[in-house]
């Protein structure tokens, strides 16, 4: 089992030191994970200590410790991300969309605005940015694919139609989509993506990975077993980890 989306420095509320790295790896070990992937937000770049993660990982030979990055995708900022990726030999890179035209839509204070906007247009705008992220060639993975549902606002139009182009570009570019269990602890109270999208992702042959989106050590691996069981229910037989951008397959059978 793996958890390929954890945040060592959280929301910049702890240091990237040896003690904190060990805290994450100790929980991963106790929960029987085979692989864990650190992926701090790119806007905390100056607070990261990526070589130290690799150093501490040597004390955990039973655990594949991967070093990644969660990069905020904004149209026309591809050069900024590319520059960051040139600074370190990453194992994987999560491309995420938390903003639409400068609007940070996923913070709690923005929930009322979600309910004022036209839901279909909200979803279309979001998936347009996700589509561009998939086309960019910068990422191995797209994070929390339907994050726009965070406050439980649903579109009138079928979600499969709204997400169609984004899914097509994800498939065409060989990207991986994560089942992100953190959605269960947001107002929407369900994993990202929703089950119908998971079934469509499986139908299209797109690979899955798993992530808790843990911003503290105690959350590492949360609900990963349940997410794996759900994937098996819809016919998924393996999930993907990464090493220096190469996919590593883990059986769910």
CORJO-V664829 format. One record per residue. N is the residue number from 1. RES is the residue in three letters. OMEGA is omega in whole degrees, -180 to 180 (* if undefined). Layout:
N,RES,OMEGA
N,RES,OMEGA
//
This chain:
1,UNK,-177
2,UNK,174
3,UNK,-171
4,UNK,177
5,UNK,176
6,UNK,-172
7,UNK,-178
8,UNK,-178
9,UNK,178
10,UNK,174
11,UNK,-179
12,UNK,-179
13,UNK,173
14,UNK,-179
15,UNK,175
16,UNK,-179
17,UNK,-175
18,UNK,-178
19,UNK,-178
20,UNK,175
21,UNK,179
22,UNK,180
23,UNK,178
24,UNK,-177
25,UNK,177
26,UNK,178
27,UNK,178
28,UNK,180
29,UNK,-179
30,UNK,-178
31,UNK,173
32,UNK,179
33,UNK,174
34,UNK,-176
35,UNK,175
36,UNK,-178
37,UNK,175
38,UNK,-178
39,UNK,179
40,UNK,178
41,UNK,-176
42,UNK,-180
43,UNK,172
44,UNK,-175
45,UNK,-176
46,UNK,-180
47,UNK,-177
48,UNK,173
49,UNK,-172
50,UNK,178
51,UNK,-180
52,UNK,177
53,UNK,179
54,UNK,-179
55,UNK,-179
56,UNK,-179
57,UNK,180
58,UNK,178
59,UNK,-179
60,UNK,-174
61,UNK,179
62,UNK,-172
63,UNK,175
64,UNK,-177
65,UNK,-177
66,UNK,179
67,UNK,-179
68,UNK,-179
69,UNK,169
70,UNK,-175
71,UNK,177
72,UNK,180
73,UNK,171
74,UNK,179
75,UNK,178
76,UNK,174
77,UNK,-178
78,UNK,-179
79,UNK,178
80,UNK,-180
81,UNK,180
82,UNK,179
83,UNK,179
84,UNK,-177
85,UNK,178
86,UNK,-174
87,UNK,-174
88,UNK,178
89,UNK,-177
90,UNK,173
91,UNK,-178
92,UNK,179
93,UNK,178
94,UNK,173
95,UNK,-177
96,UNK,178
97,UNK,176
98,UNK,-176
99,UNK,172
100,UNK,-179
101,UNK,177
102,UNK,179
103,UNK,177
104,UNK,-166
105,UNK,-171
106,UNK,179
107,UNK,-172
108,UNK,-178
109,UNK,-177
110,UNK,-177
111,UNK,180
112,UNK,-179
113,UNK,175
114,UNK,-175
115,UNK,177
116,UNK,-177
117,UNK,172
118,UNK,-172
119,UNK,180
120,UNK,180
121,UNK,177
122,UNK,-179
123,UNK,179
124,UNK,179
125,UNK,180
126,UNK,-176
127,UNK,173
128,UNK,178
129,UNK,178
130,UNK,178
131,UNK,180
132,UNK,176
133,UNK,-179
134,UNK,-178
135,UNK,-170
136,UNK,-178
137,UNK,-176
138,UNK,-166
139,UNK,169
140,UNK,-167
141,UNK,169
142,UNK,-177
143,UNK,176
144,UNK,-166
145,UNK,-179
146,UNK,-180
147,UNK,-176
148,UNK,179
149,UNK,-168
150,UNK,-177
151,UNK,175
152,UNK,176
153,UNK,-176
154,UNK,179
155,UNK,173
156,UNK,-179
157,UNK,179
158,UNK,-179
159,UNK,-180
160,UNK,177
161,UNK,-178
162,UNK,-177
163,UNK,-171
164,UNK,-176
165,UNK,178
166,UNK,179
167,UNK,179
168,UNK,180
169,UNK,175
170,UNK,180
171,UNK,-178
172,UNK,-177
173,UNK,174
174,UNK,-179
175,UNK,179
176,UNK,175
177,UNK,-179
178,UNK,161
179,UNK,-175
180,UNK,-172
181,UNK,-176
182,UNK,179
183,UNK,179
184,UNK,-176
185,UNK,173
186,UNK,-178
187,UNK,-178
188,UNK,174
189,UNK,172
190,UNK,179
191,UNK,165
192,UNK,-10
193,UNK,178
194,UNK,-173
195,UNK,-178
196,UNK,176
197,UNK,177
198,UNK,-179
199,UNK,178
200,UNK,177
201,UNK,179
202,UNK,-180
203,UNK,-179
204,UNK,178
205,UNK,177
206,UNK,-179
207,UNK,176
208,UNK,162
209,UNK,-177
210,UNK,177
211,UNK,177
212,UNK,-174
213,UNK,-177
214,UNK,174
215,UNK,171
216,UNK,-172
217,UNK,-175
218,UNK,-176
219,UNK,-179
220,UNK,177
221,UNK,-176
222,UNK,176
223,UNK,-180
224,UNK,178
225,UNK,180
226,UNK,177
227,UNK,178
228,UNK,179
229,UNK,178
230,UNK,178
231,UNK,177
232,UNK,-180
233,UNK,-178
234,UNK,172
235,UNK,177
236,UNK,-176
237,UNK,180
238,UNK,176
239,UNK,-174
240,UNK,164
241,UNK,-178
242,UNK,169
243,UNK,-178
244,UNK,177
245,UNK,176
246,UNK,179
247,UNK,174
248,UNK,-175
249,UNK,176
250,UNK,-178
251,UNK,172
252,UNK,-177
253,UNK,*
//
